[in-house]
Each structure stands twice: as structure tokens, then as C-alpha cells.
Amino acid sequence: MSDNQFDLIIVGAGAGGYVAAFRAVQSGLKVALIEKEKVGGICLNWGCVPSKSLQASAELLERLKKAEDFGLSGVDFDKVKPDWETMLKRAQTLAGQFASRTELKLTKSGVKLIKGEAKVLTPEKVLVDGIEYFTKDLVLATGSNYTFPEFLNKVNERFYTPKSIYNLKELPKTMTIIGGGVIGIEFASLFSSLGVKVNLVDHHFPLMPYMDHDLTEYLLEILRRKQIKLYCGFTATAFEDNKLKLEKVGNKTEVLSLDSEVYLSAIARQGNVAGLEPLVSKGLEVHRGHVKTDLRCRTSLPHVYAVGDLNGRFMTAHVAAKEGLTAVETILGNGEDIIYDFMPYNMYSTPEFASVGLTEKEALHKGFLVSTGKFSLSHNAKAQADGDGEGFIKIVFDKKTEEILGVHIATKNATDLIGEAIVAMSSGMTIKQFASLTHPHPTLAEALVDASFKGMGY
């Protein structure tokens, strides 16, 4: 096999791409991984990792304010202030370490890492900086693009995206976030904790309509408590006279204007299909900015797969990684359909939110005999001892079969707790079997058992 001939070429070294590369090379395939920016993609460099570092700083600041409640005196709160420059430095250092370690591991494992922008000429041929590379199978993992609202037809230094926000030089006094999805809410929570007055604009009413209604109600309570001003059911339509114009959805006569130092565009991302035009002309199906795939990440073209944000099914890093593994296993002849119902979503606000499976309303709509168990963390000893006794765990299950249909959590470390629920659901445990598990005491995890007992009427 020549130097430019591979068993598998992967375009994009984000979570879906580099996980696929590791699995493929471990299976004996000759693999090339092409990346035009940084190994690790959005997640390691401008998303999951650095944003969690910033969130950790904000949470520590909030926790310091409770020092006297824990019997710690002598803290001069007038001197405890967020240092944005240092926070950014920590976040970017952490991101850089993870990205460089991943790149080193890739090259040591035998993956050929090609730096440059790929143009996919055919399913078997990819062009990078004038050099042609050939492959038997192709995995597209080109991710997605953060965008600005359509009305912003030129660069404006007051507008940022979740990627460019790391270029912000100092904390503003005021910020308006356009887009109230997971990313928008995370940044709203972060900046409000740092003392920024935040407006949050979203066209949905209520906010986050795909969440379980109990989570949504609690989220609204938290955001209002943080004094984040909500403009639900509004769309940003123009930026005129240095003000953001909002229109009420369904009522264009109701117009508002917001004036902030900084604006963050957290609107829906589009799949990065640039460079895939030759494949589209050969029949690659693209719908609403995303490449269509089946449950094994196969596209409409033979031997071509699309994983991660590009296919738009579930735009999170952990699902991208799962899709990358699935694509490779399918190439190897061992593929299985992904069960997206078992894919969790996490929201790293304060407190955290996490869900897997069906909401209560979705379960009712599907015809299940629905029952729920809901347990408040105010009755959990570990949560109370930690000073984080708010939030709840809710389990949705079928009363007839006792099948667990969904788990919804709002509390500190919700994103860690949801993992146990995924294991229970994917292994087919009933709510009675889940409740029979013995957990250490005191822990947050035992609240999962308590919610199960609540559901069974104990």
C-alpha cells in the first residue's frame, strides 16, 4: 500500500474523528486523520473543556460567598473578585494540555495526522494542499459552525460566539445572549455568577421545551434567582443604533430594544459541509445543513459515514465519540444500531441538569402507563452537608412493566449521576431492580434509589 493510500480517511479531528481514528488503528487499519485547525475540535479547544474550567472558577466564587455558613470567618469578600484574564489563561492552558496529549497519542498509535483543509473529491479521494490521498472508506467528522444572526451582515466587535468568547478581553457589565439552548444557558449561568447582568433571548416559550416539564420549571426558577432577565418567545431581528431589536414571535407589533456591552450568539449550529460539495453532487444527502445518516452513521453514499455535529442527530461530544466508534465497527463488520434514547444530554449550569430517555409527556404520548418517582435533594444527607441541598431526581417508568423510561436530574453533579441511570436503562433494569441496589451512605447517588422507592409508593 502506497504512502498516500489508506484503509480509512477521517476528515475532522474532533471528538468523533479522533475516537474513530483510535479504534480503527487499534483494529489494524491504516488510518489518516485530517484536521484544518486543532486536534480535539470544538470540545477540547473552545467548548467542553475550557468552558468547564471557567464554570469551576465561577462556582468557587459563589461557594466562597457561603464561607461563613460553613464556620469559616475572615474572608474579605470585597477583595474576592473574578480575574477574567487569569481565568482565561487557566482554561486555555487546560484545553491546550488535553489537545496536545490527544495529538501525541494519535501519532504514537500509528495514525497519520495530516494538517490542512480537506476537499473530498470522491468517496475514495481527498485533496489536502494539492496532495491527493486515497481510501477504501471515508468518515466525515467535520463538526459544525457557530453562526451570527442573519441580520448581522458585517463584523461587529461587540458580537461573539461560544468559540470567539475566549477572545473577550475583560468582563463586561452587561451581556445579551441570543439563543436559550444548552450552550446559551450555560454561559448565562457562568457570566451572571461572575457579576455580569445578563439578558437571555430565545424564540421558544417556554424555554427548553424538550426538557421534562419539572426540569424546565426548576430551570426558570434558578435563572430568575440569578437575576437573568428572560425574553422567551422573542426573536432578535436587527441591530440598529447600537441596540438589539427584538420581536415577539407571532406578534411583530410587539418590539423591544436591548442595549448591552457585549452580545453572545448561541443560536443553532449548522453542519460544516464546506469541502463536501463534490460528494453532494454525487448524491450525498444533506438536509437543513446536516448530512443524513442511518443508525450506524452510514450516509446515502456507499463507504461514506458522517459522525458528530455534521449529522445533527445529537450534537454533543459524547455522542460524536459513540458515533465514531459505531462507524468504525460498521466498517469492520461488527456494527450495531445506536439507540439514541440512551444518549444523555448534560447542561453545566449551576446547578447542573442532565437527562436520559423520555420525558413524562413523551412517555404519555407514546402510550405508556406512566408513573413517576421524584425525590428532593433537600432530604439527602450528603447534599445538605455539602450545602447543595437543592434540586431533585425524577424517574419516569411504565407502571405495568416497571421499565425505566427516563431519568431527569437537577442538582450539583447531575452530569455525573446520570451515568448510573444510563447503565440501568441500557441493561433493561426495572425500577424495582434499580431500587434494590445498595449505595454507599451518605452519597448523592443514593438519591437515585430514593427516587425509585418514591415511584413505587414507599
N, C-alpha and C positions, 0 to 999 in steps of 0.2 A: 504494500500500500504506500503510495507516494506521500510526501510531507504535507501536501495540500488536500489529501483525501482522508475522509473521516467516516466512521460509522454513524456518528451523531454530531450535528452542529446545533448549538443552543445560542439564540440571539437574545441577549439581555442577562446580566449577572445579578439580578435582584434575588429575592427570597426563592422564587420559583425556579429561576435559572441556575443558581449555584447549587441548590439542593439536588436538582436533576443531574447536574454535572457530577457531583459526588457519587450518586447512586449508579450512574452509568459507568463511570470509570472503575468503580469497585466491582462491577459485573464483567469487566474485561473489554468494554467497548473503547474504541479510540475516539476521544471527545475533544471538540473545540468549543470554547465559550467566548462569545464576542460581546464586548462592552464598550460603549462610547464615552461613558462618564466614569463613575466609581463602582468598583465591586461592592456588592451589598445593596445597590439600588437605593430607592427612597427610604426603605425601612432602616437600614443601618446608618445611612448618612444624613438624611433630612427628616426622618419620620419616627418610627417606633423607639429607637434608641436615644437620640438626643432629646426628644420631647419628654421622655420619661425622666431623664436627668433634670430637666427644667422643672417638671412636676414634683420631683423629690425635694428640690430646693423650696418650692412654694409650700409643700406640705410641712416641711420642717419649720418654716417661718410661722405657719398657723399653729403648729404644735408648741412652739416657744411661747406663744401668747397664753397658753394654758399652764405655764410652768408653776405658777403659784397654786393652782388646783392640785398639783402633784406634790405639794410641800416643798417646792424649790423657790427660794426667795433670792432677791438681789439682782434680778435681771432688769437691766435698764432698757426698757422697750423703745425709748427714744433713740437709742443707738443701734437697735436691731433693724436694719433696712436691707432690702434686696439690692445686691450689686449685680446689675444685669450683665456687665462686661465679664465678670468672673463666672457668673452662671453659664454664660455662653461658652466661655473657654472650657469649663468642665464638661459641658455637653458635647462640644466638638472634639475634645480630646478623647472622650469615651467612644464616640462614634468612629473616630479615626483608628483607635486601637482595634475595635471589632472588625472594621473593614480590612485593615492591613493583615490581621490574623487570618481572616477568611481567604484573602488573596494568597497568602503564603501557603495555607493548607491546600488550596486548589492546585497550585503549581507543584507542590511536593507530591500530591496524589497522582500526578501524571496528566492533568487536564491542560491542554494548550490554551492559554489565555491570550486572546487577540484584542488589542486595544484599538478602537476605531469605530466608525459608523458603518453599520451593515446595510447593504441594499440586497434584498433577496430577489435574485433574477428568476429562478425557477425553484421548485421544491428540492432540487438536487444541487443548486449552485448559488453561492453567496459571494458578493463582491465587497471587499473592505480595502479602502485606499488603493484601488486599482489592481488588487490581487484577488484572483478567483480561488474559492475554496469549494470542495465538492463533498457531498454527504449522501448517505443512504436514507437517513431520517432527519427531520428538522423539528426542533421545538422552538416556538416563538414565545419569548418571555419578556417582551419589550415594555411592559408596565403601562402606566397611564400618565397623563399630563394634568397638572394643576392649571386652571384657567382663570382668567378675569371675566367679569360680566361683559356681555356683548357690547354694551353701550360705551365701554372704556376703549376707545379706538386708538389711543396713543398712550405711551408710557407716562405714568404718574407716580412720582416718588413717594406719595402718601399711601399707595396701594401695595399690599404684599400678598403672597400666597403662603400656604404652610411650608413650602420649600424655601422661599426667599425671606421668611420672617427671621431667619438666623442672621440676616444682614442688618437687622434693626440695631441702630447704634445705642439707643437708650430707651428706657421705659417711657412711654407716653403717659399723659394724664388721662386721655380718653381714647377709646378704640371702638370701632363698629365692625362686627364680624358678620359677613354676608354668607349665610348657609348654616343651618342649625342641625346638621348631621353629627355623627360621632366626632369628627375632627373639629368642627366648629365649636361644639360644646366643650371638648377638652381644652381648647385654647381659651374659651370664655372663662372656664373654671380657673385655669392657670393664671391668666392676667388679672382677674378680679382678686385672687389671693395675694397678688403682688401689689395691690393697691390701685390698679387701673380701673377707671369707670368704664364699664363695658355695655354696649348695646349689641343685642343678638337679633338678627333679622332672618326669618325663614318663611317660605311661602306655605308651609304646612300649618294647618290648625286642626288639632293640637300639634305640638312639637313631637317629633319622633313617633309618628303614627304606627310604625311597625313594631314598636316595643309593646310588651304586655301593659295593659292599661294601669295596673298598680305601679309599675316602674315609672310610667310616664307621669302619673300624678305626683309621685315622690320626687322625680327629677325637677318638675316645675317648682315644687316647694323649696328644693335646695337652691335652685337658680335665683329665686326671689329672695331667699335668705341671704344670698351672696350679693344682693342688690344689683344683679344683672338685669338690665331693662330689656324685656322681651317684646319683639314686634312679630308675633306669629300671625300668619295669614297675610303677610305683606311681601311684595316683590320690589327689589331695587331696580329702578328703571332708567336712571340718569345720574350724572354727576355734573351739576351746574352751579356756578358761583361758589365753588369750593364746598358744596353741600351735596349729600347723597339724597336723591329723591326716591321716596317710597310710594307705591300704590297698593291699595287694598285689593287682594285677589277677588275678582268678581265685582268690584266696585271702583272703577277708575276715577270716580269723582272724589274719593277719599284719599287725599295726598298728604304726605308728611315729608319733612326735611330733617336730616341729621347732620350735625357738624362735629367731626372728630379729628383729632390729630393724625390718627392712623386708621386705615381700613384693611381688613384681612378678608380676602376672598377664599372662602372654604366651600365653594359650590361644587356640584358633582363633577367628578373627573371623567375624562374621555380616554379610551384606549389609545395607546401610541401606535398608530398604524403607518406612520411615516416610514418609507422604505419598503413597504409591503405592496405597493401599487402593482408590480408585475404579477404577484400572486392573485390579487383581486381580479385582474384581467383574465386570469386562468381559471377563475371560479371560486376563489376563497370568499366565503360568505361573511359579510360584515353587516351588523345590524345595530343602529344607533351608536356608532362609534366603537363597537366591540366585535371581536371575531367570534362567530358562533361555534360552539363545541358541544359534543355529547358528554356523557357522564364519565368518559375516560379521556377527556380533553382532546379527542380527535376532531379535526376540522373537516370541512367539506372536500378537502384535497387529500388524497392518499399520502401517508407517511409524513403528514404535517400536523403538528399539535400546537395548541395555544394554551398557556397557563397563566395564572395570576390575574392582575388587573386587566390584561388585554382581553380576556374573555368576559369580564364584567359580571361573572356569576356571584362572586362573594369577595369583595375587594379588601382582603386582609392578608397580611404576610403569612400567617399560619396556614391559611387555605391555599395560598400560592405554593407553599412548600409541599403540601399534600398533593396538589395537582402536578407539581414537578415530578414527585415520586411516582404518581399514577401514570403519567405519560411514559416514563422510562419503563415501568413494569409492563405497560401495554406493548411497548416496542419489543421487550424481551419475551412476550407471550404469556405473561403472568398477570395481566391487568384485571382489575375489578372495578365495577362502577363505584363512584364516590357517592356516599349518602350525605347529601348536603344538609339534611335535617339534623345531623350530628355535628355540624360545624358551628362553633360558638362565635359570638361577637362580644368583644370587650370594649368598654369605654373607661378610659383612665382619667376620670374627673375626680373630684373629692366630694363625697365618697365615690368609689368605683361602681360601675354597673356591668353585669355580664348575664348572658342568656344563651341557652341552647334549646333547640326543639321548638314546639308550638307554643304560642301564647294561649291564654284561656279562650279568647274569642275565636282564634283559628281552629282550636280543637272542637269547639261547639259547632263551628261552621262545617267541619268535616264529618260531623255526625257522631262523635264520641259521646259516651255517657260521662260527662266531665265532672270531676271533683277536684278540689284543691286543698293543699295544706300550706298555711302561711305562718311563719314563726318570726317574731320580732327579736332583733338582736339586743333589745333592752333587757331581755331575760337571759342573755348569755353572759356567764361569769367572766370569761376571757375578754370579751368586748368591753364590758363595764370596767374591768381592771385596767385595760389599755386606754380608757377614756374615749372609746369609739363605739358606744352602745346604741348607735342609731342604725336604721335600715332594717332589712328583712330578707328572708329566703322564702320563695314561693315555689311549690311543686304542683304541676298540673298532671293529672293522671286519669286513666279510664277506670271508672268505678266498677265496671263489670269484669274487666280482665286484669285490673291492677297495673297495667302497663304505664310506665312513666312517659309522659308525652312532652314535657318541657320543664325546665328549671330556670328560674329568674331570680337574680341576686342583686341587691343594692347594699353595699357596706364596704368598709375598708377590706382590701384583699379579695374582693369579689372575683377578680380576674384569675386568682389562684384557686379559689374554691370551686369554680365552675368545672375544673378538670375532673374532679371526682364524679360530678353529675354526668359528664360525657362518658366516662368509663361505665357507669351504671346503665345508662341508656343504650350504649352500643353493645353491651353484653347481654341485653334483654332482661335486666333485673326488674322485678316487680317492686312496687312501693313497700310491700311487706318485707321482701328480702332486703331492700335498702335499709329499712328501719331496724333490721335485726343485726346490722353491723355494729361492732363495738368501736367507739372512737376514744382517743385519749381525752382526759378531762383535767383542766379546762382548756378547750380549744374552740376556735371559730367553726371548725369543720363539724363539730358535733351538732351544730345548729341545723345541718342538713338532715340528721336523724330526727331532731325535734320537729322539723317541718313535716317529715314523713309521718310521725306519730299524730301530728295535728290533722293531717289529711285523713288518717284512719279513725279519727274521732276520739283519740286518747287524750 
